[in-house]
Amino acid sequence: MTLFDRLKAASADDWTAYVEHDFVRQLGEGTLPVPAFRTYLVQDYLFLIHFARAYALGIFKGRHLADMRSALASVNAILGEMDLHVGFCAEWGISEAELERTPEERANTAYTRFVIDAGLRGDLLDLHVALAPCVIGYAEIARRLAATAKGADPANPYARWIAEYSGEAYAAVAEAAIAKLDSLGDELLTEKRFTAVSDLFAQASRLEADFWQMGLDAAG
Ligand SMILES: Cc1ncc(CN)c(N)n1
């Protein structure tokens, strides 16, 4: 069993509330109101800036060259992920400069600063556990949606989002994150420590669910 599967099993309710959130269901069915998606996506652009910072912390805290290289690859993957956001927003007439000026929603601040704080206070294992629901969760969600008729329908207004996160490139990022957790776990995890890292994973999963909810709330 991977460390990721163990963490997921220990936080099963929080994980399910995240990956099966109503926002996700509506996204897959193509019924999600556009204002909900727009609020989510604009906030997600800001979110990814802070996630790139969190991965940059992984370079700073790296104990081996391999840690630094993998964190750098993740920073690059996140910066690439933002092209999706810039593309959608350009279609809505929102420029990159406007995106950057958008005030952060509280759910966004809470989540991103929680992850950065986990990395600042702790070691690489704490950081990567706090990052895991984000990186790996989206691959799981999009893979499930892409396997449904409505999720795979090119007429679904969110087909591009589903394709991005269910694609091979993102799957490779998620698999690398699972492998990284295992190698960090081999090096740094003790049974005594499991509860503390599991708490980080559960909290990050709850903050992911709050992030979806922020989008739904924006649509009223
Ligand atoms: C909130 C959130 N969580 C996860 C992902 C996937 N990297 C994302 N873009 N945004």
PDBQT file of the ligand as one rigid body, heavy atoms in Angstrom, charges set to zero:
ROOT
HETATM    1  C1  LIG A 301      -7.530  24.196  -5.495  1.00  0.00    +0.000 C 
HETATM    2  C2  LIG A 301      -6.746  23.337  -6.429  1.00  0.00    +0.000 A 
HETATM    3  N1  LIG A 301      -6.395  22.084  -6.035  1.00  0.00    +0.000 NA
HETATM    4  C3  LIG A 301      -5.670  21.296  -6.935  1.00  0.00    +0.000 A 
HETATM    5  C4  LIG A 301      -5.283  21.743  -8.165  1.00  0.00    +0.000 A 
HETATM    6  C5  LIG A 301      -4.516  20.870  -9.081  1.00  0.00    +0.000 C 
HETATM    7  N2  LIG A 301      -3.163  21.239  -9.186  1.00  0.00    +0.000 N 
HETATM    8  C6  LIG A 301      -5.640  23.032  -8.484  1.00  0.00    +0.000 A 
HETATM    9  N3  LIG A 301      -5.317  23.578  -9.664  1.00  0.00    +0.000 N 
HETATM   10  N4  LIG A 301      -6.387  23.834  -7.607  1.00  0.00    +0.000 NA
ENDROOT
TORSDOF 0
